[in-house]
Amino acid sequence: MGAPRVTPQEIVEMHRLYAKLGTYAAVGREIGRSGSTVAKYIKMQGVSLNIRLAVNNLMQTV
């Protein structure tokens, strides 16, 4: 089995921590994900439209 799926709430937290910590690796250590996973969701490259929309909606309410 692999790691559990990344949730939209977790992506919002990645963005918040990235703004604070400044590196993908530091965010990954903080939340228990790899730096490359964090980079994918900070850049939002290869992320499905559904996830992007959910993250945008969550970020507007925070």
PDB file of N, CA, C and O in Angstrom:
ATOM      1  N   MET A   1       0.834  -1.188   0.000  1.00  0.00           N
ATOM      2  CA  MET A   1       0.000   0.000   0.000  1.00  0.00           C
ATOM      3  C   MET A   1       0.867   1.236   0.000  1.00  0.00           C
ATOM      4  O   MET A   1       2.042   1.124   0.351  1.00  0.00           O
ATOM      5  N   GLY A   2       0.405   2.346  -0.347  1.00  0.00           N
ATOM      6  CA  GLY A   2       1.196   3.566  -0.329  1.00  0.00           C
ATOM      7  C   GLY A   2       0.761   4.487   0.789  1.00  0.00           C
ATOM      8  O   GLY A   2       0.019   4.102   1.694  1.00  0.00           O
ATOM      9  N   ALA A   3       1.234   5.690   0.703  1.00  0.00           N
ATOM     10  CA  ALA A   3       0.831   6.711   1.680  1.00  0.00           C
ATOM     11  C   ALA A   3      -0.624   7.083   1.436  1.00  0.00           C
ATOM     12  O   ALA A   3      -1.123   6.942   0.319  1.00  0.00           O
ATOM     13  N   PRO A   4      -1.303   7.554   2.468  1.00  0.00           N
ATOM     14  CA  PRO A   4      -2.690   7.985   2.274  1.00  0.00           C
ATOM     15  C   PRO A   4      -2.761   9.173   1.314  1.00  0.00           C
ATOM     16  O   PRO A   4      -1.802   9.932   1.170  1.00  0.00           O
ATOM     17  N   ARG A   5      -3.897   9.316   0.670  1.00  0.00           N
ATOM     18  CA  ARG A   5      -4.071  10.420  -0.277  1.00  0.00           C
ATOM     19  C   ARG A   5      -3.960  11.771   0.420  1.00  0.00           C
ATOM     20  O   ARG A   5      -4.286  11.919   1.598  1.00  0.00           O
ATOM     21  N   VAL A   6      -3.498  12.732  -0.335  1.00  0.00           N
ATOM     22  CA  VAL A   6      -3.381  14.096   0.168  1.00  0.00           C
ATOM     23  C   VAL A   6      -4.757  14.749   0.068  1.00  0.00           C
ATOM     24  O   VAL A   6      -5.383  14.726  -0.991  1.00  0.00           O
ATOM     25  N   THR A   7      -5.223  15.327   1.166  1.00  0.00           N
ATOM     26  CA  THR A   7      -6.542  15.967   1.187  1.00  0.00           C
ATOM     27  C   THR A   7      -6.417  17.449   0.824  1.00  0.00           C
ATOM     28  O   THR A   7      -5.344  18.036   0.961  1.00  0.00           O
ATOM     29  N   PRO A   8      -7.513  18.049   0.363  1.00  0.00           N
ATOM     30  CA  PRO A   8      -7.470  19.492   0.092  1.00  0.00           C
ATOM     31  C   PRO A   8      -7.068  20.304   1.328  1.00  0.00           C
ATOM     32  O   PRO A   8      -6.352  21.298   1.205  1.00  0.00           O
ATOM     33  N   GLN A   9      -7.519  19.892   2.508  1.00  0.00           N
ATOM     34  CA  GLN A   9      -7.148  20.600   3.733  1.00  0.00           C
ATOM     35  C   GLN A   9      -5.638  20.526   3.978  1.00  0.00           C
ATOM     36  O   GLN A   9      -5.018  21.485   4.438  1.00  0.00           O
ATOM     37  N   GLU A  10      -5.072  19.375   3.661  1.00  0.00           N
ATOM     38  CA  GLU A  10      -3.628  19.202   3.822  1.00  0.00           C
ATOM     39  C   GLU A  10      -2.862  20.087   2.836  1.00  0.00           C
ATOM     40  O   GLU A  10      -1.799  20.612   3.167  1.00  0.00           O
ATOM     41  N   ILE A  11      -3.396  20.249   1.638  1.00  0.00           N
ATOM     42  CA  ILE A  11      -2.754  21.109   0.634  1.00  0.00           C
ATOM     43  C   ILE A  11      -2.770  22.555   1.097  1.00  0.00           C
ATOM     44  O   ILE A  11      -1.780  23.270   0.942  1.00  0.00           O
ATOM     45  N   VAL A  12      -3.888  22.990   1.664  1.00  0.00           N
ATOM     46  CA  VAL A  12      -3.964  24.354   2.200  1.00  0.00           C
ATOM     47  C   VAL A  12      -2.913  24.535   3.292  1.00  0.00           C
ATOM     48  O   VAL A  12      -2.247  25.569   3.354  1.00  0.00           O
ATOM     49  N   GLU A  13      -2.769  23.531   4.147  1.00  0.00           N
ATOM     50  CA  GLU A  13      -1.760  23.585   5.203  1.00  0.00           C
ATOM     51  C   GLU A  13      -0.355  23.620   4.605  1.00  0.00           C
ATOM     52  O   GLU A  13       0.520  24.303   5.138  1.00  0.00           O
ATOM     53  N   MET A  14      -0.124  22.898   3.514  1.00  0.00           N
ATOM     54  CA  MET A  14       1.176  22.942   2.842  1.00  0.00           C
ATOM     55  C   MET A  14       1.487  24.363   2.385  1.00  0.00           C
ATOM     56  O   MET A  14       2.600  24.855   2.571  1.00  0.00           O
ATOM     57  N   HIS A  15       0.498  25.014   1.789  1.00  0.00           N
ATOM     58  CA  HIS A  15       0.698  26.384   1.305  1.00  0.00           C
ATOM     59  C   HIS A  15       0.991  27.336   2.474  1.00  0.00           C
ATOM     60  O   HIS A  15       1.858  28.204   2.369  1.00  0.00           O
ATOM     61  N   ARG A  16       0.273  27.170   3.573  1.00  0.00           N
ATOM     62  CA  ARG A  16       0.481  28.019   4.746  1.00  0.00           C
ATOM     63  C   ARG A  16       1.897  27.824   5.291  1.00  0.00           C
ATOM     64  O   ARG A  16       2.606  28.791   5.570  1.00  0.00           O
ATOM     65  N   LEU A  17       2.296  26.561   5.438  1.00  0.00           N
ATOM     66  CA  LEU A  17       3.626  26.265   5.967  1.00  0.00           C
ATOM     67  C   LEU A  17       4.733  26.686   5.009  1.00  0.00           C
ATOM     68  O   LEU A  17       5.793  27.133   5.447  1.00  0.00           O
ATOM     69  N   TYR A  18       4.500  26.550   3.718  1.00  0.00           N
ATOM     70  CA  TYR A  18       5.512  26.951   2.742  1.00  0.00           C
ATOM     71  C   TYR A  18       5.761  28.456   2.835  1.00  0.00           C
ATOM     72  O   TYR A  18       6.902  28.909   2.735  1.00  0.00           O
ATOM     73  N   ALA A  19       4.691  29.225   3.026  1.00  0.00           N
ATOM     74  CA  ALA A  19       4.853  30.673   3.178  1.00  0.00           C
ATOM     75  C   ALA A  19       5.659  30.994   4.430  1.00  0.00           C
ATOM     76  O   ALA A  19       6.405  31.973   4.456  1.00  0.00           O
ATOM     77  N   LYS A  20       5.514  30.187   5.449  1.00  0.00           N
ATOM     78  CA  LYS A  20       6.213  30.405   6.718  1.00  0.00           C
ATOM     79  C   LYS A  20       7.639  29.863   6.694  1.00  0.00           C
ATOM     80  O   LYS A  20       8.565  30.550   7.124  1.00  0.00           O
ATOM     81  N   LEU A  21       7.827  28.636   6.194  1.00  0.00           N
ATOM     82  CA  LEU A  21       9.114  27.944   6.284  1.00  0.00           C
ATOM     83  C   LEU A  21      10.011  28.136   5.060  1.00  0.00           C
ATOM     84  O   LEU A  21      11.235  28.147   5.184  1.00  0.00           O
ATOM     85  N   GLY A  22       9.408  28.287   3.882  1.00  0.00           N
ATOM     86  CA  GLY A  22      10.179  28.633   2.693  1.00  0.00           C
ATOM     87  C   GLY A  22      10.782  27.503   1.879  1.00  0.00           C
ATOM     88  O   GLY A  22      11.294  27.754   0.788  1.00  0.00           O
ATOM     89  N   THR A  23      10.742  26.253   2.368  1.00  0.00           N
ATOM     90  CA  THR A  23      11.280  25.157   1.560  1.00  0.00           C
ATOM     91  C   THR A  23      10.317  23.976   1.561  1.00  0.00           C
ATOM     92  O   THR A  23       9.577  23.754   2.520  1.00  0.00           O
ATOM     93  N   TYR A  24      10.345  23.236   0.476  1.00  0.00           N
ATOM     94  CA  TYR A  24       9.484  22.052   0.361  1.00  0.00           C
ATOM     95  C   TYR A  24       9.878  21.010   1.404  1.00  0.00           C
ATOM     96  O   TYR A  24       9.021  20.374   2.017  1.00  0.00           O
ATOM     97  N   ALA A  25      11.188  20.847   1.597  1.00  0.00           N
ATOM     98  CA  ALA A  25      11.676  19.836   2.537  1.00  0.00           C
ATOM     99  C   ALA A  25      11.220  20.141   3.966  1.00  0.00           C
ATOM    100  O   ALA A  25      10.811  19.238   4.696  1.00  0.00           O
ATOM    101  N   ALA A  26      11.289  21.405   4.361  1.00  0.00           N
ATOM    102  CA  ALA A  26      10.877  21.781   5.717  1.00  0.00           C
ATOM    103  C   ALA A  26       9.385  21.524   5.922  1.00  0.00           C
ATOM    104  O   ALA A  26       8.969  21.048   6.978  1.00  0.00           O
ATOM    105  N   VAL A  27       8.597  21.838   4.918  1.00  0.00           N
ATOM    106  CA  VAL A  27       7.152  21.576   5.002  1.00  0.00           C
ATOM    107  C   VAL A  27       6.913  20.074   5.085  1.00  0.00           C
ATOM    108  O   VAL A  27       6.108  19.612   5.894  1.00  0.00           O
ATOM    109  N   GLY A  28       7.605  19.326   4.258  1.00  0.00           N
ATOM    110  CA  GLY A  28       7.462  17.873   4.268  1.00  0.00           C
ATOM    111  C   GLY A  28       7.778  17.266   5.625  1.00  0.00           C
ATOM    112  O   GLY A  28       7.054  16.394   6.106  1.00  0.00           O
ATOM    113  N   ARG A  29       8.855  17.727   6.237  1.00  0.00           N
ATOM    114  CA  ARG A  29       9.207  17.235   7.571  1.00  0.00           C
ATOM    115  C   ARG A  29       8.116  17.571   8.582  1.00  0.00           C
ATOM    116  O   ARG A  29       7.791  16.758   9.447  1.00  0.00           O
ATOM    117  N   GLU A  30       7.565  18.749   8.470  1.00  0.00           N
ATOM    118  CA  GLU A  30       6.547  19.215   9.412  1.00  0.00           C
ATOM    119  C   GLU A  30       5.258  18.392   9.330  1.00  0.00           C
ATOM    120  O   GLU A  30       4.631  18.105  10.351  1.00  0.00           O
ATOM    121  N   ILE A  31       4.869  18.014   8.106  1.00  0.00           N
ATOM    122  CA  ILE A  31       3.579  17.322   7.949  1.00  0.00           C
ATOM    123  C   ILE A  31       3.707  15.829   7.658  1.00  0.00           C
ATOM    124  O   ILE A  31       2.702  15.123   7.572  1.00  0.00           O
ATOM    125  N   GLY A  32       4.940  15.347   7.506  1.00  0.00           N
ATOM    126  CA  GLY A  32       5.127  13.919   7.284  1.00  0.00           C
ATOM    127  C   GLY A  32       4.951  13.472   5.847  1.00  0.00           C
ATOM    128  O   GLY A  32       4.524  12.347   5.587  1.00  0.00           O
ATOM    129  N   ARG A  33       5.276  14.340   4.926  1.00  0.00           N
ATOM    130  CA  ARG A  33       5.251  14.026   3.488  1.00  0.00           C
ATOM    131  C   ARG A  33       6.623  14.305   2.903  1.00  0.00           C
ATOM    132  O   ARG A  33       7.446  14.979   3.524  1.00  0.00           O
ATOM    133  N   SER A  34       6.867  13.791   1.717  1.00  0.00           N
ATOM    134  CA  SER A  34       8.148  14.060   1.063  1.00  0.00           C
ATOM    135  C   SER A  34       8.171  15.474   0.492  1.00  0.00           C
ATOM    136  O   SER A  34       7.130  16.063   0.203  1.00  0.00           O
ATOM    137  N   GLY A  35       9.371  15.996   0.337  1.00  0.00           N
ATOM    138  CA  GLY A  35       9.521  17.311  -0.269  1.00  0.00           C
ATOM    139  C   GLY A  35       8.971  17.360  -1.683  1.00  0.00           C
ATOM    140  O   GLY A  35       8.426  18.379  -2.104  1.00  0.00           O
ATOM    141  N   SER A  36       9.112  16.254  -2.423  1.00  0.00           N
ATOM    142  CA  SER A  36       8.600  16.235  -3.802  1.00  0.00           C
ATOM    143  C   SER A  36       7.069  16.258  -3.831  1.00  0.00           C
ATOM    144  O   SER A  36       6.474  16.841  -4.738  1.00  0.00           O
ATOM    145  N   THR A  37       6.438  15.632  -2.851  1.00  0.00           N
ATOM    146  CA  THR A  37       4.975  15.692  -2.762  1.00  0.00           C
ATOM    147  C   THR A  37       4.538  17.116  -2.457  1.00  0.00           C
ATOM    148  O   THR A  37       3.598  17.630  -3.063  1.00  0.00           O
ATOM    149  N   VAL A  38       5.221  17.742  -1.522  1.00  0.00           N
ATOM    150  CA  VAL A  38       4.905  19.129  -1.183  1.00  0.00           C
ATOM    151  C   VAL A  38       5.079  20.020  -2.414  1.00  0.00           C
ATOM    152  O   VAL A  38       4.220  20.853  -2.702  1.00  0.00           O
ATOM    153  N   ALA A  39       6.182  19.849  -3.137  1.00  0.00           N
ATOM    154  CA  ALA A  39       6.444  20.657  -4.335  1.00  0.00           C
ATOM    155  C   ALA A  39       5.317  20.504  -5.347  1.00  0.00           C
ATOM    156  O   ALA A  39       4.874  21.490  -5.936  1.00  0.00           O
ATOM    157  N   LYS A  40       4.854  19.284  -5.554  1.00  0.00           N
ATOM    158  CA  LYS A  40       3.773  19.035  -6.513  1.00  0.00           C
ATOM    159  C   LYS A  40       2.538  19.848  -6.157  1.00  0.00           C
ATOM    160  O   LYS A  40       1.905  20.441  -7.030  1.00  0.00           O
ATOM    161  N   TYR A  41       2.198  19.875  -4.880  1.00  0.00           N
ATOM    162  CA  TYR A  41       0.969  20.550  -4.473  1.00  0.00           C
ATOM    163  C   TYR A  41       1.148  22.052  -4.280  1.00  0.00           C
ATOM    164  O   TYR A  41       0.167  22.793  -4.331  1.00  0.00           O
ATOM    165  N   ILE A  42       2.349  22.508  -4.064  1.00  0.00           N
ATOM    166  CA  ILE A  42       2.594  23.957  -4.038  1.00  0.00           C
ATOM    167  C   ILE A  42       2.516  24.496  -5.462  1.00  0.00           C
ATOM    168  O   ILE A  42       1.911  25.540  -5.702  1.00  0.00           O
ATOM    169  N   LYS A  43       3.127  23.786  -6.403  1.00  0.00           N
ATOM    170  CA  LYS A  43       3.110  24.203  -7.808  1.00  0.00           C
ATOM    171  C   LYS A  43       1.782  23.882  -8.480  1.00  0.00           C
ATOM    172  O   LYS A  43       1.428  24.492  -9.489  1.00  0.00           O
ATOM    173  N   MET A  44       1.039  22.912  -7.914  1.00  0.00           N
ATOM    174  CA  MET A  44      -0.246  22.448  -8.450  1.00  0.00           C
ATOM    175  C   MET A  44      -0.109  21.909  -9.871  1.00  0.00           C
ATOM    176  O   MET A  44      -1.022  22.051 -10.685  1.00  0.00           O
ATOM    177  N   GLN A  45       1.046  21.284 -10.169  1.00  0.00           N
ATOM    178  CA  GLN A  45       1.271  20.681 -11.475  1.00  0.00           C
ATOM    179  C   GLN A  45       0.855  19.216 -11.419  1.00  0.00           C
ATOM    180  O   GLN A  45       1.269  18.485 -10.519  1.00  0.00           O
ATOM    181  N   GLY A  46       0.053  18.794 -12.360  1.00  0.00           N
ATOM    182  CA  GLY A  46      -0.386  17.415 -12.409  1.00  0.00           C
ATOM    183  C   GLY A  46      -1.461  17.092 -11.381  1.00  0.00           C
ATOM    184  O   GLY A  46      -1.719  15.925 -11.089  1.00  0.00           O
ATOM    185  N   VAL A  47      -2.083  18.126 -10.839  1.00  0.00           N
ATOM    186  CA  VAL A  47      -3.132  17.949  -9.847  1.00  0.00           C
ATOM    187  C   VAL A  47      -4.472  18.078 -10.559  1.00  0.00           C
ATOM    188  O   VAL A  47      -4.661  18.977 -11.379  1.00  0.00           O
ATOM    189  N   SER A  48      -5.399  17.179 -10.246  1.00  0.00           N
ATOM    190  CA  SER A  48      -6.679  17.181 -10.951  1.00  0.00           C
ATOM    191  C   SER A  48      -7.454  18.479 -10.717  1.00  0.00           C
ATOM    192  O   SER A  48      -7.264  19.158  -9.707  1.00  0.00           O
ATOM    193  N   LEU A  49      -8.313  18.805 -11.650  1.00  0.00           N
ATOM    194  CA  LEU A  49      -9.124  20.012 -11.570  1.00  0.00           C
ATOM    195  C   LEU A  49      -9.997  19.993 -10.319  1.00  0.00           C
ATOM    196  O   LEU A  49     -10.175  21.029  -9.677  1.00  0.00           O
ATOM    197  N   ASN A  50     -10.537  18.845  -9.968  1.00  0.00           N
ATOM    198  CA  ASN A  50     -11.381  18.757  -8.775  1.00  0.00           C
ATOM    199  C   ASN A  50     -10.622  19.167  -7.526  1.00  0.00           C
ATOM    200  O   ASN A  50     -11.147  19.906  -6.693  1.00  0.00           O
ATOM    201  N   ILE A  51      -9.402  18.698  -7.390  1.00  0.00           N
ATOM    202  CA  ILE A  51      -8.590  19.044  -6.222  1.00  0.00           C
ATOM    203  C   ILE A  51      -8.241  20.527  -6.246  1.00  0.00           C
ATOM    204  O   ILE A  51      -8.304  21.195  -5.215  1.00  0.00           O
ATOM    205  N   ARG A  52      -7.874  21.045  -7.415  1.00  0.00           N
ATOM    206  CA  ARG A  52      -7.543  22.474  -7.517  1.00  0.00           C
ATOM    207  C   ARG A  52      -8.720  23.351  -7.110  1.00  0.00           C
ATOM    208  O   ARG A  52      -8.545  24.339  -6.397  1.00  0.00           O
ATOM    209  N   LEU A  53      -9.917  22.991  -7.561  1.00  0.00           N
ATOM    210  CA  LEU A  53     -11.108  23.762  -7.200  1.00  0.00           C
ATOM    211  C   LEU A  53     -11.395  23.681  -5.705  1.00  0.00           C
ATOM    212  O   LEU A  53     -11.733  24.686  -5.081  1.00  0.00           O
ATOM    213  N   ALA A  54     -11.263  22.505  -5.138  1.00  0.00           N
ATOM    214  CA  ALA A  54     -11.501  22.339  -3.699  1.00  0.00           C
ATOM    215  C   ALA A  54     -10.499  23.161  -2.889  1.00  0.00           C
ATOM    216  O   ALA A  54     -10.874  23.800  -1.906  1.00  0.00           O
ATOM    217  N   VAL A  55      -9.240  23.147  -3.291  1.00  0.00           N
ATOM    218  CA  VAL A  55      -8.217  23.913  -2.582  1.00  0.00           C
ATOM    219  C   VAL A  55      -8.495  25.411  -2.706  1.00  0.00           C
ATOM    220  O   VAL A  55      -8.388  26.148  -1.725  1.00  0.00           O
ATOM    221  N   ASN A  56      -8.851  25.858  -3.907  1.00  0.00           N
ATOM    222  CA  ASN A  56      -9.169  27.282  -4.088  1.00  0.00           C
ATOM    223  C   ASN A  56     -10.328  27.701  -3.203  1.00  0.00           C
ATOM    224  O   ASN A  56     -10.292  28.772  -2.597  1.00  0.00           O
ATOM    225  N   ASN A  57     -11.350  26.871  -3.123  1.00  0.00           N
ATOM    226  CA  ASN A  57     -12.500  27.187  -2.263  1.00  0.00           C
ATOM    227  C   ASN A  57     -12.087  27.250  -0.795  1.00  0.00           C
ATOM    228  O   ASN A  57     -12.502  28.155  -0.071  1.00  0.00           O
ATOM    229  N   LEU A  58     -11.278  26.301  -0.357  1.00  0.00           N
ATOM    230  CA  LEU A  58     -10.818  26.300   1.026  1.00  0.00           C
ATOM    231  C   LEU A  58      -9.941  27.511   1.336  1.00  0.00           C
ATOM    232  O   LEU A  58     -10.046  28.092   2.416  1.00  0.00           O
ATOM    233  N   MET A  59      -9.085  27.892   0.405  1.00  0.00           N
ATOM    234  CA  MET A  59      -8.183  28.999   0.638  1.00  0.00           C
ATOM    235  C   MET A  59      -8.948  30.320   0.721  1.00  0.00           C
ATOM    236  O   MET A  59      -8.509  31.243   1.407  1.00  0.00           O
ATOM    237  N   GLN A  60     -10.064  30.419   0.046  1.00  0.00           N
ATOM    238  CA  GLN A  60     -10.866  31.640   0.109  1.00  0.00           C
ATOM    239  C   GLN A  60     -11.598  31.769   1.440  1.00  0.00           C
ATOM    240  O   GLN A  60     -11.913  32.879   1.869  1.00  0.00           O
ATOM    241  N   THR A  61     -11.871  30.638   2.099  1.00  0.00           N
ATOM    242  CA  THR A  61     -12.587  30.693   3.365  1.00  0.00           C
ATOM    243  C   THR A  61     -11.658  30.845   4.554  1.00  0.00           C
ATOM    244  O   THR A  61     -12.116  31.100   5.668  1.00  0.00           O
ATOM    245  N   VAL A  62     -10.352  30.692   4.332  1.00  0.00           N
ATOM    246  CA  VAL A  62      -9.387  30.790   5.439  1.00  0.00           C
ATOM    247  C   VAL A  62      -8.953  32.217   5.619  1.00  0.00           C
ATOM    248  O   VAL A  62      -8.143  32.510   6.499  1.00  0.00           O
TER     249      VAL A  62
END
